[in-house]
Amino acid sequence: MQQANSAQPIISLEDFYIRADKSDDHVTNQVAWNWSVAPGERLAVMTSNSYLRYQLMGVLSGLVPAVAGRQVRRGVIGWPLGGEGGLDSKLKVSQNVHFVCQLYQDRLDPEHVSLDSFWSLLAEQGIDPQMIQRDFSSTQKSVFFTALSLLFSFDLYLVPKTKFLMSRAGQPLRQLFLKRSQGAALVTTSANSRFLRQFCNRGLVLSPVGEPLFLGSLEEAMLQFDQAPGQSETEEADDALIQGLNLQNSDRETDDQDDIL
């Protein structure tokens, strides 16, 4: 199933296979994936298989290896939105932010999101630069890690879950995400229909065993997903976010990349 787009894609999956069953590492998608994400495209990947969603986000972020296939990247791909890994919870907030800013200093974009506005947003949630990260409340953790993901400009944003982002408490972050993601590509595995309609324009429907069933307009994809046999989820079902995520993204080079997995 190939995506028709004249622009060079940000990422392409060719003859691609990933794990589809948590209890058996020999079970993969039964039909090879051949699809890509073009610049500015906002793709919702829909499947009732939560482990398949988890694996897809892990593979796209570079943390989880594919079983087989070829992955070609032509841009800078962010870590999953709100990802917590790679930071030392015993350090001060300012120290962890400084660490990530050193890694992604070429991706800071003060005209869209400045460090001053970032710290102001955190202050509204009672987060002080001198706080120790492990002392965060649950809401503060959600705010901090989501805001940190949006401090930098990426060519492709990965959004595994949107429960907090679409909540009342997440409204300031939602506005920041809307601003930051303008013109960028996006891949989400969220089942939140409000998020999909606000932020996505295309949909890919996968069966529970990973068979590509439909790739096209978002509304048609949502309809196809509801009607597909074996698909039962209609609401957000947040997966556990990858905790050990390494923020040292190995795909930060802006030149074309051809990673064979």
C-alpha positions in Angstrom: 0.0 0.0 0.0 1.9 3.0 -1.2 1.1 6.6 -0.4 0.9 8.8 -3.5 2.8 12.1 -2.9 5.3 13.9 -5.0 7.2 15.3 -2.1 10.1 13.3 -0.6 8.7 11.6 2.5 10.1 12.2 5.9 10.0 8.5 6.6 9.4 5.5 4.5 8.8 1.9 5.5 9.6 -0.7 2.9 8.8 -4.4 3.1 8.5 -3.7 6.8 7.6 -6.1 9.7 7.3 -5.5 13.4 6.1 -7.6 16.4 2.4 -7.8 16.8 2.0 -10.1 19.8 3.4 -9.3 23.2 3.4 -13.0 24.3 5.1 -14.4 21.1 8.0 -12.6 19.5 7.5 -14.7 16.3 4.2 -13.1 15.5 4.5 -10.1 13.2 2.3 -8.2 10.8 1.4 -10.8 8.2 1.4 -8.4 5.2 4.5 -6.3 4.6 4.1 -2.6 5.2 5.0 -0.2 2.4 3.9 3.2 3.4 5.5 6.6 4.1 4.8 10.0 5.7 5.2 13.1 3.6 6.2 16.5 4.9 3.2 18.2 6.5 1.2 14.9 6.5 -0.7 14.1 9.7 -1.3 10.4 9.8 -3.6 8.6 12.3 -2.7 4.8 12.5 -5.8 3.0 13.7 -5.8 -0.6 15.1 -7.3 -2.3 18.1 -4.1 -4.1 18.8 -2.5 -1.9 21.6 0.8 -3.8 21.4 1.1 -3.1 17.7 0.6 0.6 18.4 3.3 0.4 21.1 5.7 -1.3 18.8 5.1 1.1 15.9 5.9 4.1 18.1 9.0 2.4 19.4 10.2 1.6 15.9 9.6 5.1 14.5 11.4 6.6 17.5 14.4 4.4 17.0 14.1 2.6 20.3 12.6 -0.7 19.2 14.2 -2.7 16.3 12.0 -3.9 13.5 11.8 -7.6 12.7 12.6 -7.0 9.0 12.5 -4.4 6.4 14.0 -1.1 5.3 13.4 2.3 7.0 14.4 5.5 5.2 14.5 8.8 7.1 14.9 12.2 5.6 14.3 14.5 8.5 14.6 14.9 12.3 12.1 12.8 14.1 11.1 13.7 17.7 10.8 11.3 20.6 7.2 10.3 21.5 5.3 13.3 22.8 5.5 13.3 26.6 8.2 10.6 26.7 9.9 10.5 30.1 13.1 8.5 29.5 16.6 9.7 29.3 16.5 12.2 32.2 17.8 11.8 35.7 14.9 12.2 38.1 17.4 13.1 40.9 18.5 16.2 39.1 17.0 19.7 39.2 14.6 20.6 36.5 17.0 23.2 35.1 19.8 20.7 34.9 17.6 18.2 32.8 16.3 21.0 30.6 19.9 22.2 30.0 21.0 18.7 29.1 18.3 18.3 26.5 18.8 21.8 25.1 22.5 20.9 24.5 21.5 17.9 22.6 18.9 19.6 20.4 20.3 23.2 20.4 19.9 23.3 16.6 16.2 22.5 17.0 15.4 25.4 19.3 13.1 27.9 17.6 12.6 31.0 19.8 10.3 32.6 17.2 7.7 29.9 17.8 8.4 28.7 21.3 11.0 30.5 23.4 12.7 29.3 26.6 11.0 32.2 28.4 7.5 31.1 27.4 8.5 27.5 28.3 9.5 28.4 31.8 6.4 30.6 32.2 4.2 27.7 31.2 5.9 25.5 33.8 5.6 28.2 36.5 1.8 28.2 36.0 1.8 24.6 37.1 4.1 25.3 40.1 7.2 23.9 38.5 10.3 25.8 39.5 13.7 25.4 37.8 15.2 24.4 41.1 12.7 21.6 41.8 14.0 18.0 41.8 12.2 16.2 39.0 11.2 13.2 41.1 9.1 15.5 43.3 6.7 16.2 40.5 3.0 15.5 41.0 1.3 13.4 38.4 -0.1 16.5 36.6 3.3 18.3 36.8 4.9 15.3 35.2 2.5 15.4 32.3 3.0 19.1 31.8 6.7 19.0 32.0 7.4 16.1 29.7 4.8 17.3 27.1 6.2 20.9 27.2 9.7 19.6 26.9 8.8 17.6 23.8 7.3 20.8 22.2 10.3 23.0 23.0 12.0 21.8 19.9 11.1 22.0 16.2 11.0 18.5 14.6 10.1 17.5 11.0 8.0 14.6 12.4 6.2 14.5 15.7 5.2 11.1 17.2 2.1 11.2 19.4 1.3 7.8 21.1 -1.3 9.1 23.5 -3.4 12.2 23.9 -5.5 11.7 27.1 -3.7 14.5 28.9 -3.3 16.7 25.9 -7.0 16.7 25.2 -8.0 17.2 28.8 -9.0 20.5 30.4 -5.6 20.6 32.3 -3.8 20.0 29.0 -5.4 22.9 27.1 -2.3 25.2 27.3 -0.2 22.4 26.0 -2.7 21.7 23.3 -2.4 25.3 22.1 1.4 25.0 22.2 1.2 21.8 20.2 -1.0 23.4 17.6 1.5 26.2 17.2 4.6 24.0 17.2 3.3 21.4 14.8 2.2 23.8 12.1 3.7 22.6 8.8 5.3 19.5 10.4 4.4 15.9 9.8 2.7 13.8 12.5 2.1 10.2 13.3 -0.3 9.2 16.0 -1.7 6.0 17.4 -4.3 7.7 19.5 -7.9 6.7 19.3 -9.2 10.0 20.6 -11.6 11.3 17.8 -11.4 14.9 18.9 -7.6 14.9 18.6 -7.7 13.1 15.2 -10.2 15.6 13.7 -8.3 18.6 15.0 -4.8 17.5 14.1 -4.9 14.7 11.5 -5.7 14.7 7.8 -5.1 11.1 6.8 -5.7 7.7 8.3 -4.2 4.2 8.0 -6.3 1.3 9.2 -4.6 -1.9 10.3 -6.3 -5.1 11.3 -5.5 -6.6 14.7 -2.7 -8.6 13.1 -1.3 -5.6 11.2 -2.8 -6.1 7.8 -3.2 -2.7 6.0 -6.9 -2.3 5.3 -7.2 1.3 4.2 -5.0 4.4 3.6 -6.7 7.7 2.7 -8.7 10.5 4.1 -9.2 10.7 7.8 -13.0 10.6 7.8 -13.0 7.6 5.5 -10.4 5.9 7.6 -12.4 6.4 10.8 -15.5 4.9 9.1 -13.5 2.0 7.8 -12.0 1.4 11.2 -15.4 1.3 12.8 -16.7 -1.2 10.2 -13.6 -3.5 10.1 -14.0 -6.9 11.6 -12.2 -7.4 14.9 -11.8 -3.7 15.6 -13.5 -2.7 18.9 -11.9 0.4 20.3 -13.6 3.7 19.8 -12.1 5.7 22.7 -8.6 6.5 23.8 -6.8 3.6 25.3 -3.4 5.0 26.4 -0.5 2.6 26.3 2.3 2.7 28.8 4.8 5.2 27.3 8.2 3.9 26.7 10.0 4.7 29.9 13.6 4.1 28.9 13.5 6.4 25.9 16.9 7.7 25.0 16.7 11.4 24.2 19.9 11.1 22.2 18.0 10.6 19.0 20.3 8.8 16.6 18.5 10.2 13.6 19.2 13.9 14.3 21.1 14.4 11.1 19.2 16.5 8.5 20.7 14.7 5.5 19.0 11.8 3.9 19.3 8.6 5.9 18.9 5.0 4.8 18.6 2.8 7.8 18.2 -0.9 7.0 16.8 -2.8 10.0 
